[in-house]
Amino acid sequence: MEICETIKQLIEKTIMENGYILDEVLYIKEEGQMFLRIVIDKEGNIDIEDCITVTKLIDPIIDEADPISENYIMDVCSKEKGCE
């Protein structure tokens, strides 16, 4: 199974239960570094606090499942503002 689909299955329920929408999961290489990019949405605007909240919700789930063997940076961001 593709890594993005695996991550989506691990975290989507938790994200939805907390009032967010999982818009997209990307696992991409940028400037030599791998990024696990989680793009979220919700009714209204997403702000930095939402990104922090979702990071705290999903980080333990991903850590426990440990589906990615290489080093990566997890980036939770909003669809409208994009990811950095």
Secondary structure, DSSP 4 states (H G I P E B T S, - for coil): --HHHHHHHHHHHHHHHTT-EEEEEEEEEETTEEEEEEEEE-SS---HHHHHHHHHHHHHHHHHH----S--EEEEEETTTB--
